[in-house]
Amino acid sequence: MKLITWNIQWCRGVDGIVDPARIVEHARAIADFDVLCLQEVARNYPGLEGSSGEDQFALLAALLPGFTAIEGVAVDVYADGRRREFGNMILTRLPVTHVLRHSLPWPADPEVPTMPRLALEAVLKTASGPLRVTTTHLEYHSARQRDASVERLREIQAEAFGHAADKWQEEKRGGPFETQSRGPSGILTGDFNYEVGEPIHARLQAPLAGGAPRYVDAWTIANPGVAHPPTAGVYDKVQWKNRQFCCDFICVTEDLAPRVRSVVTDLETAASDHQPVLLELAGT
């Protein structure tokens, strides 16, 4: 199974051009992916630089026929009589059994600009059992909110482990109470907006109570002793002020660690201010 995660900056490249087709074209050039996790997807936001307010959720979905397109709207506001939406997206050609949208904590931090954040979870049906793929985009300006979000992501993983024991209730078949196999095994991807050496990254990977499998940074599994390549500021020297760093990660639950074949950061494209990261996982 091949998964790509990418903060696409509303499909805006370093050249200032907004081009959803370029995003999909380059993702396909990286790998024949099964799952594409995207952050910073916009709908009806003409105020974003280079955008005409296009519906990027719909455009990206249309560019990948045969894939299930799952929207994770974190910012949902009304302006000029229309909805404006911004958030994450998962596109996959693997069967999807169900989807969960987790609003992340948003504690007040009035001195800095912030916005609501979301973790989008899709449970995929695989030969090895249910596999949860979660993509997120944590707050950039507020360390308080990032810390709270990491704690919630840890709680979500512990919750999933608990739900793996849910018993089938035949009398609930066909209704919203029908038991859905969620499973403890998962992949967590996205733009975490902190650097790899910060304590918060170790906290994300710390042991969980109750025996739930913890998250582990897949890069360290596939590339032991090798520093993470930069995923932001490689080409955009204006927005990042000549600073390169890694803030885009793929984590897997520790039970999946033996199945990690490779993790590669693509350093070729300037189609966003971030670089895409590819995970290859043995088996489906």
C-alpha positions, 0 to 999 in steps of 0.5 A: 500500500502506498500513501502520500501526504501533502500540504498543498497550500490551496494548490498554490505553487511557489510560482504563485499559480493555483493548479489542482491538476498539477498537484494530482499530476505530481502525486501520480509521478511520485507513486501509483498511490492508493491513498492521498492525504491532503491538507489546506484544501479550499472551497470558495475562498477568493481571498487566498492568494492566486485563487478565484474561489474555485471548489478545490474539493470537487476539482481534486475529486474529479481528477481521481476517478475511481477514488473515494473522495472524503472531505474534512472541513475544519473552517466552515463560515458564511460570507456574502451568502455563501459557505467558505470551507477549508480543511483536509481531504483523503482520496483512496481507491481502497474500500472505505467502511466509515469516516470520522471527523474529529474536531481538535481542541481550540483553547483561546489564545487571543494574542495570535491568529488561529483557526479551527482544526480537524483530524479526518479519519477514514477506516479502510477495508484491507486483507489485514483488517480495518486500517485507520488513516487519519490526516490532520493539520495542526495550528501554526501560531499557537503552541497551546493549541498544538499541545492540546491537539496532540493530546487529543490525537493520542486520546483518539488512538486510545479510543480506537483501541477500545472500540476494537472490542465492540461486540456485534449487535445483530438487531442494530444492523442497517441503522446508525447503531450498527457496529463498525469495525474500527480497529487499533491499527492506524496511520496518522499523517499531516502537517504538524507545524512543529519541528522533529526535535521538539518535545511535542513530537516525542509526546505524540509517540509516548506510550498510551494507557490501557495497552493501546499501540502507540504511534511511531514516526515511520521515517525513523523506522524506514531510515534509522539514524538518518535525519528527516529531510526538510518538508517546508521552505525548500523552494519558498524562500519568501514565506519561510524567510530562507528557513528549511525544516521538517514539520510533515510526518507520517506516523504508524501504530507500533503494530504496523512498524514491521510492515513499513517498507520505505518513507521518502520525501519528494524534494523535486516539486515546487507545486506547494510551499511544502514537500510531499511524503510517501509511505510504502506499507507491506501488504493490504 
